[in-house]
Amino acid sequence: MKRAFAALCLAAVLVCCASCANKTEERREENISNMKSVEEIISQSCEADLSGGTETKKLITPFYTSQIQYNEGFFLLENADGSISDAQLLFPIEKILDIRSNDLQTVYKEGTDYEIIDGKIRITANSAMRVMPRSEFFLSDDAYSDFLYNSNAGEDAGKKPVTDKTALYPYRYAATYIRAEIYNGFVPASKGARLSSYAEKVRKKEPLNFMYVGDSIGTGAGASGELTKLADLVALGATERAGVKVTMRNASVGGLNSDDFQFVLKKQFSNIREEFRNSAQNAMSVIEKYDEKTDVVFIALGANDCAGGMPASKFALNVCNIIDYFRDANKSISVVLVSSMDIS
């Protein structure tokens, strides 16, 4: 998802490192439909491209532009009967390149820690890869939680799952693999040239100022200490693709919906839940200090609106009000709306 988002927002072609320039296929911002064999991909790729890792290129490559899928995450949870299901990724695995721990530092061994069976990941009996016990994942009925398990989860519907990322990370992994299945889904169009301030500064090779206005996804909830947070990843991707320095200011506040952000912009902080109030005040300080200097503002709200059942018409009106605020403060600012996700 992060890689697809980067392709939507950023407008230039990724330049490969010089050592790989002769072997790596030119990256395109469009879906590839002509699948190569595993042998062809390996022979045409440099060794550095055939593994996961924290290199910017691997973090921003859109999944639909490459047969190599970098650092695709998955989570291992024990089934109710104590068994462990094979992990199914976005595409069937044609060849695994590596599986790493969530921080990408530990590499596990195929045949020792896991096997690839029918395109899925099967954990071996003596694997060093840990599977989260069900008793640790679900909290007791009297425990506090502001999140209930998926309403479509059968016997687990409505249970309280742990949301502490430090408790979940030991059971999360990242797989890098080669796919042979064609992707026929939605591919975002590249519209960077329509961001006038952005396009003009890139043309002149001038530094860019970005601002990110979002919720907990924007703050980096779910990102490990070793992986780049989403807002920072956007800046890294723009720097690499556009070839200019990009500074990102993050005005995201976890837990807020688009209604709440109206209160932030109006400085009506008493209307915001107390646990989010300080973060909201800090976000407004960032907005006031830098809105006139910002070239592109990313507005990425909606997950909490969806979870709270906000009508689409109300959400659209709120987003328009946020856009109006930034355009009133800065007539030349470019606006990118980040599509929200359904987390119900």
C-alpha positions in Angstrom: 0.0 0.0 0.0 2.8 2.4 0.8 4.4 1.7 -2.6 1.2 2.2 -4.5 0.6 5.5 -2.6 4.1 6.8 -3.5 3.3 6.1 -7.2 0.1 8.1 -6.9 1.7 11.1 -5.4 5.1 11.4 -7.0 5.8 12.3 -10.6 9.2 11.3 -11.8 10.9 8.0 -12.8 13.0 6.2 -10.3 16.6 6.2 -11.3 18.4 3.0 -10.5 21.8 2.9 -8.9 24.7 3.0 -11.3 25.9 -0.5 -10.4 22.5 -1.9 -11.4 21.7 0.3 -14.3 22.7 -2.2 -17.0 20.8 -5.1 -15.4 17.7 -3.6 -13.9 14.7 -3.1 -16.1 13.6 0.5 -16.4 10.8 1.1 -13.9 7.5 2.3 -15.2 4.6 3.9 -13.5 2.1 1.6 -15.1 1.0 -2.0 -14.6 3.2 -4.7 -16.1 1.3 -7.4 -17.9 4.1 -9.3 -19.7 5.4 -11.7 -17.1 9.0 -12.9 -17.3 10.2 -16.2 -16.0 12.0 -16.4 -12.7 15.2 -17.2 -14.6 14.9 -14.1 -16.8 14.3 -11.8 -13.8 17.3 -13.2 -11.9 19.6 -13.0 -14.9 18.5 -9.4 -15.6 18.8 -8.2 -12.0 21.8 -7.3 -9.9 22.3 -9.2 -6.7 21.3 -6.2 -4.5 17.8 -6.2 -6.1 17.2 -9.8 -5.2 16.5 -9.4 -1.5 14.4 -7.3 0.9 15.8 -4.4 2.9 15.5 -0.8 3.9 16.9 0.8 0.7 14.6 3.6 -0.5 14.1 2.0 -3.9 12.7 -1.1 -2.3 10.4 0.8 0.0 8.8 2.9 -2.8 8.6 0.5 -5.7 4.9 0.1 -6.5 3.9 -3.5 -6.4 2.2 -3.4 -9.8 5.4 -2.1 -11.6 7.6 -5.0 -10.6 7.4 -8.8 -10.5 9.7 -8.6 -7.4 7.5 -7.8 -4.4 9.6 -6.2 -1.7 9.0 -6.5 2.0 5.4 -7.6 1.9 4.2 -7.9 5.4 2.3 -10.8 7.0 1.3 -11.8 10.6 1.3 -15.3 12.1 -1.5 -16.1 14.5 -2.4 -19.4 16.0 -5.7 -20.9 14.9 -8.4 -21.8 17.5 -7.5 -25.5 17.3 -3.8 -24.7 17.8 -2.8 -25.2 14.1 -1.0 -22.7 11.9 -2.4 -21.8 8.5 -0.2 -21.2 5.5 0.4 -17.5 4.9 -1.1 -16.3 1.7 0.4 -13.1 0.2 -1.0 -10.6 -2.3 0.2 -12.9 -5.1 1.2 -16.6 -5.3 4.9 -17.0 -4.6 6.7 -18.1 -7.7 10.1 -17.9 -6.0 10.9 -16.7 -2.5 13.9 -14.4 -2.2 13.9 -13.9 1.5 11.7 -13.6 4.6 12.8 -11.2 7.3 11.7 -10.1 10.8 9.5 -7.1 11.0 12.5 -4.8 11.4 14.1 -6.4 8.4 17.3 -7.3 10.4 16.8 -11.1 10.8 16.7 -13.3 7.7 15.1 -16.7 8.0 16.1 -19.8 6.1 14.0 -21.6 3.6 13.7 -25.3 4.3 14.6 -24.7 8.0 12.2 -22.0 9.1 9.6 -22.2 6.3 8.7 -23.9 3.1 6.8 -22.6 0.0 3.8 -24.9 -0.7 1.4 -24.0 -3.5 2.6 -20.4 -3.6 2.0 -19.9 0.2 4.4 -19.8 3.2 4.3 -22.8 5.5 6.0 -22.6 8.9 8.1 -25.7 9.7 7.9 -27.6 13.0 11.2 -26.3 14.4 11.0 -22.8 12.9 12.6 -19.8 14.5 9.7 -17.8 13.3 7.3 -17.2 16.1 3.5 -17.6 15.9 1.4 -15.5 18.3 -0.7 -17.6 20.7 -4.4 -16.9 20.4 -4.5 -16.4 24.2 -2.1 -13.5 23.8 -3.9 -12.0 20.8 -7.4 -11.7 22.4 -7.8 -9.7 25.6 -10.1 -10.7 28.4 -13.7 -9.4 28.3 -13.1 -7.0 31.2 -9.9 -5.5 29.6 -10.0 -2.0 28.2 -10.0 -1.8 24.4 -11.2 0.8 21.9 -11.2 -1.8 19.1 -13.3 -4.9 18.4 -12.4 -7.7 16.1 -13.8 -7.8 12.5 -17.5 -8.3 12.5 -17.1 -10.9 9.8 -14.7 -13.0 11.8 -17.1 -15.8 12.8 -16.7 -17.0 16.4 -14.1 -14.3 17.0 -16.4 -11.4 16.0 -16.6 -8.7 18.6 -13.6 -9.9 20.7 -11.0 -7.4 21.9 -7.6 -7.9 20.2 -4.4 -6.6 21.5 -3.3 -3.4 19.6 0.0 -2.8 21.3 2.5 -2.9 18.4 5.3 -4.0 20.7 3.3 -7.1 21.5 2.5 -7.8 17.8 5.9 -7.1 16.2 7.6 -10.3 17.2 5.0 -12.2 15.1 5.1 -9.9 12.0 7.4 -10.7 9.0 8.3 -9.3 5.6 8.6 -11.4 2.5 10.4 -10.5 -0.7 9.5 -12.8 -3.6 8.9 -13.0 -7.4 5.4 -13.2 -8.7 4.2 -14.6 -12.0 0.6 -13.7 -11.7 -0.7 -10.7 -13.6 -2.3 -7.9 -11.6 -5.5 -6.7 -13.2 -6.7 -4.3 -10.5 -6.7 -0.6 -10.1 -3.5 1.3 -11.0 -3.3 5.0 -10.0 -2.6 7.5 -12.7 0.5 9.7 -12.4 -0.7 13.3 -12.1 2.3 15.0 -10.6 2.4 17.5 -13.5 -1.0 18.8 -12.3 0.6 19.9 -9.0 1.7 23.3 -10.3 3.9 24.4 -7.4 5.5 20.9 -7.2 6.1 20.6 -11.0 7.6 24.1 -11.3 10.0 23.6 -8.4 11.1 20.2 -9.8 11.7 21.8 -13.1 13.9 24.5 -11.5 15.6 21.9 -9.2 14.5 23.9 -6.2 13.9 22.3 -2.7 10.3 21.4 -1.9 8.3 21.7 1.3 5.6 19.1 2.0 3.0 18.9 4.8 1.1 15.7 5.8 -2.3 16.1 7.5 -3.6 12.8 8.6 -4.6 10.4 11.5 -2.7 7.6 13.2 -1.6 6.2 9.8 0.0 9.6 9.1 1.8 9.6 12.5 3.3 6.3 11.7 1.2 3.9 13.7 2.3 0.4 12.9 5.7 1.3 11.6 8.6 -0.3 13.4 11.7 1.5 14.6 13.7 0.4 11.6 11.1 1.1 8.9 10.3 4.6 7.6 7.0 6.1 8.6 4.6 6.8 5.7 5.0 10.6 5.7 8.7 10.4 5.7 8.6 7.7 3.0 6.7 10.1 0.8 9.5 12.7 1.2 12.2 10.1 0.6 10.4 8.9 -2.5 10.0 12.4 -3.9 13.6 13.3 -3.2 14.8 10.2 -5.1 12.3 10.5 -8.0 12.4 14.3 -8.5 16.1 14.8 -7.7 15.5 17.7 -5.3 15.6 18.0 -1.5 12.2 17.5 0.1 11.3 18.6 3.7 8.2 17.0 5.2 6.3 18.6 8.1 3.9 16.2 9.8 0.7 17.6 11.2 -1.1 14.3 11.7 -2.9 13.4 14.9 -3.8 9.9 15.8 -7.4 9.1 16.6 -8.9 12.1 14.8 -11.5 12.1 12.1 -12.4 14.9 9.6 -14.9 16.4 12.1 -12.2 16.6 14.7 -9.8 18.3 12.3 -12.3 21.1 11.9 -11.8 21.8 15.6 -8.0 21.7 15.2 -8.0 24.3 12.4 -10.4 26.5 14.5 -8.2 26.0 17.6 -11.3 24.6 19.5 -9.1 22.0 21.3 -11.6 21.6 24.1 -13.8 19.7 21.7 -11.1 17.1 21.1 -10.7 14.0 23.3 -8.3 14.8 26.1 -5.8 12.1 25.2 -5.4 13.7 21.7 -5.5 17.3 22.8 -1.8 18.0 23.1 -1.0 16.3 19.8 -3.7 18.4 18.2 -2.2 21.6 19.5 1.2 20.6 18.3 -0.2 19.8 14.9 -1.8 23.2 14.6 1.5 24.9 15.6 3.1 23.1 12.7 0.3 24.1 10.3 0.4 27.8 11.3 4.2 28.0 11.1 4.6 26.3 7.7 1.3 26.6 5.7 2.5 29.6 3.8 5.8 27.9 3.0 4.3 24.6 1.9 4.3 23.5 -1.8 2.2 20.3 -1.4 -0.1 19.4 1.4 -1.2 15.7 1.7 -4.7 15.3 3.3 -5.0 11.7 4.4 -8.1 11.4 6.7 -11.0 9.0 6.5 -10.1 5.7 8.3 -11.6 6.9 11.6 -14.5 8.5 9.7 -15.3 5.2 8.2 -14.9 3.3 11.4 -17.3 5.8 13.1 -19.9 5.5 10.3 -19.7 9.1 9.1 -21.8 9.7 6.0 -19.8 10.2 2.8 -21.4 13.5 2.1 -20.3 14.9 5.5 -16.8 13.6 5.1 -16.6 15.2 1.6 -17.7 18.5 3.1 -15.2 18.3 5.9 -12.3 17.6 3.4 -13.4 20.5 1.2 -13.3 22.8 4.3 -9.7 21.6 5.1 -8.7 22.3 1.5 -10.2 25.8 1.7 -8.2 26.5 4.9 -4.9 25.7 3.2 -5.8 27.5 0.0 -6.8 30.6 1.9 -3.5 30.5 3.7 -1.5 29.8 0.6 -2.8 30.5 -2.9 -0.1 28.6 -4.7 -0.3 25.4 -2.6 -0.9 22.1 -4.3 -3.2 19.6 -2.7 -3.0 15.8 -2.8 -6.0 13.8 -1.4 -5.0 10.4 -0.2 -7.8 7.8 -0.5 -9.0 6.5 2.8 -9.4 2.8 3.6 -12.3 0.8 5.1 -11.2 -0.4 8.5 -14.6 -1.6 9.7 
